Structures are given as structure tokens and as C-alpha cells.
Amino acid sequence: MSVSPVALDIYHSRIPMRSFEHAAAKRDVAEAVVVRVGFSDGSEGWGETLPRTYVTGEDIDSVTRDLVQTIWPAVAGRIQGPCEGSAPSSCLVPSPLSLIPSVGTAAFCAMDLALSAGWLSKATLRPRIDARVSGVLGSVNPAKTAKRLWLFRLYGVRDFKLKLGMGEDVDRENLRLVHARLGKAIAAGKCTLRVDVNGGWDAASTPERVAALKHYGVCVVEQPVYCKAGELVELARRCDLPLMADESLVTMEDAVVLLAEPRVWWNIRLSKNGGFAACVRLADMAREAGVKVVAGCMVGESGILSAAQRRLLQVIEPPTFVEGNFGRFLLKDDLTSPSPRFGYGGRLKVLRGGGLGVRVDPRKLGKYATLVKSLRA
């Protein structure tokens, strides 16, 4: 049976959060663009994206504009073709979306997820998720860092990311207390520690700063400087520890440049990189080149993106680390039922059912989201 998208509803959502901070921003509310696509057979699909101007250059308004003016006209009323072949990546993107190179990756993600029900029902997905979620640490108040670390350890989490770039004294104290509690476990191979600077350093001082982190057992330094992919490659060649590209890895063009230095890890995020298809392709490129991958997330993702990440992890090779599925550990409420969040030890279960495996709750949508546009084919 041929199915085509015939309706698009665009919402702006604002979900209260338990406060979260890093060098680039502090957040008390998770703002996102949520879309509902209605299909000609009466079914529907949901997508979500959290645009960040300092990541992809997009914001709530630009994503909405791209959806209304470019993406929806390209897909409305067009038949979604069947998957071809057995590889999941062969049926990820409906052909009309592949004809839109000019829109932002965050906007692309929202529609990509909403149109995913077709390929999810046909693709061969792994029956389990083997990677575990990492604990994310860091605060301008080191006492909060210590408390959060204690809670994560109590919950069996063994991999950690510490946010730096909050000031020399704060960074030093956060590193000291994390090392005091994790140092022996890191040395024994029972825990891992990486750091994320969110572009808070300058290129000139980065190699020396990175060298100092070896004492703490840090395995990789994420995005120490805001820079283009080629600049990160050059910087990585001057550092004693591997660097990880986050904001320097947005497009496929960025990925090609980064391949020049296999020691640079890749942080792949659905909302940042453009949805399922782009993330699967990036993961495949990384695997073929021997590049380590982290499956990341945007702070404040609702159950829509959390569920989508679990589906992604059923498709790609297990990444080195996973960030996400924090659910109501971080949000004060959610849009979906169930509200996905990681379990003891950072484990992730496969969500049962079709599509993404979650249902958007109309009451929660009405409480936390505003309908800004309804379009029909």
C-alpha cells in the first residue's frame, strides 16, 4: 500500500528542567521544535529537534521556517517508497528529503524522525543495545559535581564526562574531586573519564592544557576550541591525548575533512547531524576508518529523541560511549509515554512496539507545547 505524508503540525515545546550548565550555556527549560506528520493511511509520525545557534547556526525560528518553506513542500503528498535491500541504511531517507541540501541539519532531523515509521517497520534492528550511557558531570559549584558523581556511582554508572571551561579554579577543583573518587577505578580499567570543554579554550593554550589532563586519566578531550574541522585536525596533531569533534562535526563535508586524522573521535547526535540517515552514514564512515564514535545528545531531549537514539543504537555498531536518555533525571516532565531513561549501570533496553516505541501524550503536549503551524498537502 502506498503511503504519503498529507499533514504537518509544528509545535514549539518548553519543558522545565532540573538546571544544567556548561561553558556554552546554562539551561532551566528545554526548548524544542516538535513535529507531527499525518499519513494518507491515517497513521502518524513524530519528530523533534533542539536547535543550537552555537552548534549548527539554527534556532527555533529558522527551523520552523525551513520546515514550512522548504522541507514540507518537498515531501507533502509524495509516496514514501519501500526499503530496498537488507541494510537499514538503504531505507532511511525518503527520496524527497535527499533533494534538500540547503536546509539546516536540525530542521532536517525533525522531519527525518517523523518520516521514520516506514523504514523502522522494515529494517532489521538489533535485538539489544550493548552500549551504556555515561554520567555527565560539572558545575560552577564543585559540591554539586561531587553529589552528582556520588549519585551516578550509586546507580552503577561507570563512564563519565566532565564539563570544563567554567573557570580555572572551578575546573581545577572539579578535576581534583572527580580524580579523588574515580582515580583508582580508572587506573584499574573499571571506569572511564573524558572531558568536554565546549569551546571554552583557545588554540594556543590547548596542547599544554591537554597534556595536564593525562594525570587525571582522561581518555579524550571534546571540542576544546570552537573551530572548523580542518583546524581541529591540525590542533589534534599537537596534543598528547585524542580530541573529539562535536561542534566541528555537523555536515558530511566536515566528516570528510576529519578523516585526515583518525585520532579525532566523532560525537554524532541526531539533532545536530540531521537525523537517522546522516548519523548512520557518519557511523559507517567512522567504522571503516577506525575512528571512535560517541552517540551524543542535546541537553533536554524529550522522549521522542531519546527513543530515536535507542533505535539508532539498534542500527549502528556499538559506539565507544553513549550520552542521552536522561529523561526525567534531567526533565521535570516529558511529552511521551513511557518517558525513556537509562537504567541501572547506564543500561538501555530496546523499546517495544512499532515506530519509535513511545507515544506522545496529548495532555502533556497541550501543557508544554504551542501549535505554531498546521500545513496540509
Secondary structure, DSSP 8 states (H G I E B T S, - for coil): ----EEEEEEEEEEEEEEEEE-SS-EEEEEEEEEEEEEETTS-EEEEEE---TTTTS--HHHHHHHIIIIIHHHHTT-------SS-GGGGSS-GGGGG-TTS-HHHHHHHHHHTTHHHHHHS---SS----B-EEE--SSHHHHHHHHHHHHHTT--EEEEE--S-HHHHHHHHHHHHHHHHHHHHTTS-EEEEE-TTBS-TTTHHHHHHHHGGGTEEEEE--B---HHHHHHHHTT-SS-EEESTT--SHHHHHHHTT-TTSEEEE-HHHHTSHHHHHHHHHHHHHHT--EEE---TT--HHHHHHHHHHHTTS---SEE----GGGTBSS-SEES-----GGG------SSTTS-EE-HHHHHHHEEEEEEEE-
